[in-house]
């Protein structure tokens, strides 16, 4: 059995729960960074270069968030796992649904991906808050960053009234189809 410890002021049990919670978020962000690179390699059509380059910045931001989560897990006495086997065995979501696709289709699907990631981060904020304000603060800051990145994605999708063509989509493929056929200028 490995030696477990916790920072001052946090019980070992609470530290373990926080590390589990952060591990779930770490899997999510590692998966997101890989998904963003997949989109980066497979996006085509008008607007390609702007989105291709924007995604590199998003990947760098997500990887920095992943590193911060892993370091917090270690600080809490846990062992962060960023290995592919751990991610695929423990995630609650499917692989990204699109291969090669036009800019709006990928951005529509990514909007749905971000809904899931941001929503799960918000839930982690809620759970961690009563236990540890340091962990809560980290998650709040990351949620703020994830929401900003999603805003960048949505800015490519919305029309001048702010309507998102993905608003009624239930799946990534539905969102991709809605975004690919929408009039983004109206």
C-alpha positions in Angstrom: 0.0 0.0 0.0 1.3 3.4 -0.9 1.9 6.1 1.6 -0.9 8.6 1.6 -0.7 12.1 2.9 -2.7 15.4 2.6 -1.9 19.1 2.9 -2.3 20.7 6.3 -5.9 21.3 7.1 -7.3 18.6 4.8 -8.1 15.0 6.0 -6.6 12.1 4.1 -10.1 11.0 3.1 -11.0 14.4 1.7 -7.6 14.6 -0.1 -8.3 11.3 -1.7 -11.8 12.4 -2.8 -10.4 15.6 -4.2 -7.7 13.7 -6.1 -10.3 11.4 -7.6 -12.4 14.4 -8.6 -9.4 16.0 -10.2 -8.4 12.8 -11.9 -11.7 12.7 -13.7 -11.1 16.3 -14.8 -7.6 15.4 -15.9 -8.9 12.6 -18.1 -11.3 15.0 -19.6 -8.7 17.6 -20.4 -6.2 15.1 -21.8 -9.0 13.8 -24.0 -9.9 17.3 -25.0 -6.3 18.2 -26.0 -6.2 15.1 -28.2 -9.5 15.9 -29.7 -8.5 19.4 -30.5 -5.3 18.2 -32.3 -7.5 15.7 -34.2 -9.7 18.6 -35.3 -6.6 20.7 -36.1 -5.4 18.0 -38.5 -8.9 17.3 -40.1 -10.6 20.6 -40.5 -11.0 21.8 -44.1 -12.7 24.5 -46.1 -13.1 28.3 -45.9 -11.7 29.6 -42.6 -9.3 26.7 -42.4 -6.1 28.6 -41.5 -7.7 30.8 -38.8 -9.3 27.7 -37.0 -6.2 25.6 -37.6 -4.0 28.2 -35.8 -6.6 29.0 -33.1 -6.8 25.3 -32.1 -3.0 25.3 -31.5 -3.5 28.0 -28.9 -6.4 26.1 -27.4 -4.4 22.9 -27.1 -1.6 24.8 -25.3 -4.1 26.3 -22.8 -5.7 22.9 -22.2 -2.3 21.2 -21.7 -1.4 23.9 -19.2 -4.7 23.2 -17.3 -3.9 19.5 -17.4 -0.5 20.1 -15.9 -2.0 22.2 -13.1 -4.5 19.5 -12.3 -1.9 16.8 -12.2 0.3 18.8 -9.9 -2.7 19.5 -7.6 -3.4 15.7 -7.5 0.2 15.1 -6.5 0.1 17.9 -3.9 -3.0 16.1 -2.4 -1.0 12.9 -2.1 -2.4 11.2 -5.2 -0.8 9.8 -8.2 -1.9 11.6 -11.4 -2.6 9.3 -14.3 -2.3 10.7 -17.8 -1.8 7.4 -19.6 -4.1 6.5 -22.5 -5.2 3.2 -20.9 -6.4 4.9 -17.8 -8.2 7.5 -19.8 -10.0 5.0 -22.1 -10.9 2.7 -19.2 -12.3 5.4 -16.9 -14.0 8.0 -19.2 -17.7 8.3 -19.4 -17.9 9.7 -22.9 -17.3 8.3 -26.4 -14.6 9.3 -28.8 -15.1 12.5 -30.9 -17.6 11.7 -33.7 -16.1 13.5 -36.7 -13.2 12.7 -39.0 -12.4 15.1 -41.8 -14.9 18.0 -41.9 -15.5 21.6 -42.8 -14.8 24.3 -40.3 -18.4 24.9 -39.2 -19.1 21.2 -38.7 -16.1 20.7 -36.5 -16.8 23.9 -34.5 -20.4 22.8 -34.0 -19.3 19.5 -32.7 -16.6 21.1 -30.5 -19.3 23.4 -29.0 -21.0 20.3 -27.7 -17.8 18.9 -26.5 -17.2 22.1 -24.5 -20.7 21.9 -23.1 -19.8 18.6 -21.5 -16.3 19.6 -20.3 -17.5 22.9 -18.9 -20.5 21.3 -17.2 -18.4 18.7 -15.6 -15.9 21.3 -14.4 -18.7 23.3 -12.9 -19.9 20.2 -11.0 -16.4 19.6 -9.7 -16.3 23.3 -8.5 -19.5 22.6 -6.5 -18.2 19.4 -5.0 -14.8 20.7 -4.1 -15.8 24.0 -2.6 -17.0 22.8 0.8 -13.9 20.6 1.1 -11.0 22.8 -0.1 -11.0 26.4 -1.4 -7.6 25.9 -3.0 -8.9 23.1 -5.3 -12.1 25.0 -5.8 -10.1 28.1 -6.9 -8.1 26.0 -9.4 -11.2 24.6 -10.9 -13.0 28.0 -11.1 -10.0 29.5 -12.9 -10.0 26.6 -15.4 -13.7 26.8 -15.9 -13.3 30.5 -16.7 -10.6 29.6 -19.3 -12.7 26.8 -20.8 -15.7 29.1 -21.1 -13.5 31.6 -22.9 -12.2 29.0 -25.3 -15.8 27.9 -26.0 -16.7 31.5 -26.7 -14.0 31.6 -29.3 -15.5 28.5 -30.9 -19.1 29.9 -30.7 -18.0 33.3 -32.2 -17.5 31.4 -35.5 -20.9 29.8 -35.3 -23.4 32.4 -34.1 -25.3 34.8 -36.3 -25.5 38.5 -35.7 -28.4 38.0 -33.2 -26.2 35.6 -31.1 -28.2 32.5 -32.1 -26.2 29.3 -32.2 -27.2 26.8 -34.8 -26.1 24.0 -32.4 -28.6 25.1 -29.7 -31.0 22.2 -30.4 -28.5 19.5 -31.2 -28.4 16.3 -29.1 -25.2 14.8 -30.5 -21.9 16.0 -31.9 -23.0 14.8 -35.4 -26.3 16.7 -35.1 -24.4 19.8 -34.0 -22.0 19.4 -36.9 -24.8 19.1 -39.4 -26.6 22.1 -38.0 -23.5 24.3 -38.0 -22.5 23.2 -41.5 -25.8 24.2 -43.0 -26.5 27.3 -41.0 -26.4 30.8 -42.3 -23.8 32.4 -40.0 -24.3 35.9 -41.3 -28.0 36.5 -40.8 
